[in-house]
Amino acid sequence: MISFSKQKNFTLKDIDAGHHKVTYKGVPAIKCPFDYVLYQMIITEIKPDLIIEIGTNKGGSSLYLADLLELNNNGELHTIDLPDTKENELLLSHHRVKLFKEGFGGYDTSNLKNFKKIVVIEDGSHMYEDVLATMEKFAPFVTPGSYMIVEDGIVTELGLEKQFHGGPQKAIRDFISKSKVFDIDRKWCDFFGTNATFNVNGYLKKIS
């Protein structure tokens, strides 16, 4: 018989280990379930006609986002990664997905000119320099009232900030300190409790 009194409470490292095993339709997704819930709520609320995702990896998260767009019966996903990325066939065959493989720096922003509601999700290398450069590149294209979501600021709480040169949280702090049109939206960051998300302080709403 299991002795419940002797079971240990889970830790943040336990959750991190689990999130690396998360799949969607059998495709590795590497996403915190809390953030999965928040994403579907945001996409239902905003109803974007374009989601820009920086960081495809195997494509489970991309596939999930594309299916959310399908539920809205509208929109495209532009998912951006590097040339050597090996995506799943399910993602490649999804009619709402366009794949770009020249990194965030090689993405041509003229692709954005015909869209009216744009959400940006930064989930690339998590290196401070890359995160900040991505934010600065795509921030002008986020629609007022919509979001730029910066993923995996949790690396700070996991004690990994140094290896990412300060990581996403430092990039967010520096970006917000200069921005007059973005605010950290506590509605989503604190939805399950104060920063109970892997995207710590990472739900940035464009206010004007």
Buried (B, 14 or more C-beta within 10 A) or exposed (E): EEEEEEEEEEEEEEBBEEBEEBEBEEBBBBBBEBBBEBBBEBBEEBBBBBBBBBBBBBBBBBBBBBBBBBEBEEBBBBBBBBEEBEBBEBBEEBEBBBBBBEBBEEBEEEBBEEBEBBBBBBBBBBBBEBBBBBBBBBBEBBBEEBBBBBBBBBBBBBEBBEEBBBBBBBBBBBBBEEBEEBBBBEEBBBBEEEBEBBBBBBBBBBEE
